[in-house]
């Protein structure tokens, strides 16, 4: 199938925009690879330190067996990462069987946004991505590894690991998922209880029981938020094995896929004949494919920041106009909560990523000619893994959807577009996700109520102050202000107002959760208010027009352009819960439209 004209045009635009940075990046990783296998160039003393604790130190010192480094985000605070506790032993056994040696190169932090939502710790969340990238760099700086295995799943962890993997792009990279937890309380029921709690209809005991029934075992949360969007992304970009993203933890197939991932890592080092450095996988086409997957699945808006940051680490420059143009051409093929009632287990059972990739390839909506850890070409990612005598065997995946209420063909999608829109106007540039927003709410024109944080919004709600159509402006939530926390705890409040018949919308320089849904939310507005961006000039009562159809976001006050911006007071977010340690990050963070990066 001929490549769709928009994808061709967007890819060329990215390639042209990135010509100098990508060329410099490829030269850098080529130079790093010139020395050949890594540890042979260390002195005897260096090597002795590196091997001292290893049972197979003789192999490491005297043979040319590839040495595989594990970078792990294991902790048991994150349900998605708890299964990784047992992975190093499994990987060592698999590595030895494949003729390799294995070491845990280092660990990276991994925080749970589900725990920190609405709390001061959430202001460390986005910056944890850059800390993870830095920790990955520390782990790999020993220069002992011929390939790296990355164990990470959730919100900032995968993007941080990819930034690290791209920075060490001469080293082959294989990402190993842990899988989603089995289905628990349906997400729509959980959401209903949250709204009932917000209005006082049920008590905390009912809320707690619902939450515990939803988040109930090892594995990623089952809704289609940032964590599961990350897993989709790694498969669309060729850094996971085909069909591996949504296999549940602690199952025979999950273990067999991990073993196969180790075997692939051992096979693609410079010591063999199939050398595949990570930097060659992470090219312009791979990132375009990732954006296509994001739109086709209705994935997390957080990836609109993470993809540009990951791409910059590989010398590829992506702008929000690229997301917009791809979204306009890629159909929404999946309905997974919050865009529908199904969870990721239902999505996987209906045909999952393999079905989607097959459909998108047939429609000319993916680059097939890419490098992946599975081999050359994305066609291999239409296959489905099966167990055969304890080993993984790939067979052709579903060519027809197994549940058209969850997954539809590209020719008959749920929506013609991916539902992500670029917004631009006198309030700045940002994005809005409308895949779960009713069409009659795509244009909201109403007077503004201006707040400096989400707790002020909830206090006004409890006081009964929202009685008319309102655009809620929450400013000073950008990366340079307070680290750009998610404002997910506003979702039940705004949803209640909407259910009461009011037209409401959120406009913010902050983030919403990857689970943002039916309430219109103009997010990532840049320049942010704390650096004098336009949101700092908005006043209570200003008429604001948010038009997702035309892609505009404007304040209609006649004197708006002549106003002096309100100054940002950092006192509320500069100390406590570790925030004082991140002052240097806040001082240099880039704009949200470029990924809000610190290290890229």
Helices and strands as residue ranges (DSSP letters): H 5-17, H 19-33, G 39-41, H 44-51, H 57-62, E 67-72, H 79-82, G 83-86, H 87-97, E 101-107, H 113-116, G 120-124, H 125-140, E 147-151, H 157-167, E 172-176, H 187-198, H 204-214, H 226-236, H 252-267, H 278-281, H 284-297, H 303-313, H 320-329, H 344-349, H 352-362, E 371-372, E 375-376, G 378-382, E 383-388, E 391-396, G 410-412, E 420-425, E 428-433, G 439-441, E 443-451, H 454-462, E 470-474, H 479-482, G 488-490, H 491-499, E 504-508, E 520-526, G 529-531, G 534-537, E 543-547, E 552-555, G 560-562, G 570-573, G 579-582, H 583-588, G 592-594
